[in-house]
Amino acid sequence: MKFKALAILLVSAATVLGSCRPSNTGGTSNAPSSTNSTGESSTATETTSSSSDTMLDPSRLPIAEIRVLSLACSSLVNEKGVGTSTQLVEFTGKLLARLDAITTQEGYGNRYKLLFVDSTGYIYVKVDYATYEALKNGIGSTYRIIGNPSTYVGEAEVVLTSYQSASSVDVDLSALAESADNIAAVHADAARLGLNSKGVAFGRLVTFDAVCYGKADDSVLLFADGDNAIYVHGNQYIGNQFSKGNTYRLIAAITMFNFRPGVEFLAKSSIAAMEFELEPELITANDLYDVKYEVDENAAYPEYSSKFTKLYSHIGYANYYYKDESRYIIIEDAFNENSYSTYQGARSAKAIFIKNEDCTGLYSDYEYGQCPFSEYIDLEPIQITTIFMPYLWNSNDYWQGYYLDVSIVE
């Protein structure tokens, strides 16, 4: 298959550390709320500031300086990986993304994050669920943020106390994003992120070039620059912004979610086509089933995470299983002339469950015929070669894959 396809601002560390202390681990509580100019209610999360601290006027600073304040608390984090300053800061920034830092840790606090930028840099803002939902349609809007500098598993953030709409600010994302030579370099950065108990983390902004291979889910696209590949997450409409087979320069935030590396889409531009030959590594379904992630077990990284850094080829056979009278296509190492009556049977056979939307939930014969793999399912063995990217280890204990190509083994 062939496609043509900030400077760190210096501040006094001694002063900063004096205002930092570990966060309260007892969870969150409702604090007085503020209402912004659009009538939205912002409920403040519990902070480590004393009542006298919160009465002080916040220091109005650029994001780059607030990042320094936040990271200065890294030596004082608690067992949850959180260290929060008593200082109040204020910045005006553009909201780029909403992210979920889900974790198994009780008492961690709010798991919801908002990614903001100004002309000097980026920072994540920790908010409660009400605020997270209130700003669902606020992507691209500008807000005045007040909160406490903090750090969480090594990344700078601000713990929100209040927010309100503000006049729009212009931000050149290409000036903030650091250039990555290729997708492999992006994965190398992801491998250095600190992870919480569920293998979730957010990192820096990067820009890289890659070819779009299609939609793996409503909000997930697959990109590659050769045998290296990466999943790009966005909103439910992200698939409408790209054309399969075209080459793009992406600006994105590096992420890790359930130990799977990827990026959060922020911006793009079309560029000249990339040309490369795919020579993916051969793998078996049994090989995949030898690895999986487990929450609270960082040993799952990096062996599990590395399965999402490149494309693979597989030689085997297509089959299907039934669920609620619908058929779902699977790929197996060995030929089986019988289909499976349940997904549990296919899982026991260590099949790879196809994630492609045209091969799942096939209720009618017409839908079944539209799946490109259905023609290879027969009473007689038809051995096929596929190219795919592992999608995830499903919570029902089976592997899913997003498939790019299939051909008969000659």
Protein Blocks (a to p, Z undefined) as FASTA:
>chain_A
ZZdfbddddddfklmmmmgccddfebpadddddddfkopacdddddfbdfklmmpccddd
dfklmmmmmmmmmmmccfkopacdfbdcddddddfbdcdfddfbehkbpfbdcddddfkb
ccdddddfklmmmmmmmgoiacddddddddeehiacdddfbdcddddddddfklmpccdf
blklmmmmmmmpccdfkopacddddddddddebjfbfkbccddebjbccdddddfklmmm
pcehiacddddddddeehiacdddfbdcdddddddddddddddfklmmmpccdehiaklp
cklmmmmmbccddddddddddeehiacddddfbdcfbdcfbfklmmmnopacdfbfklgo
ifbfmlmmmpmklmmgcfbdcddddddddfbdcfkopacdddfbdcddZZ
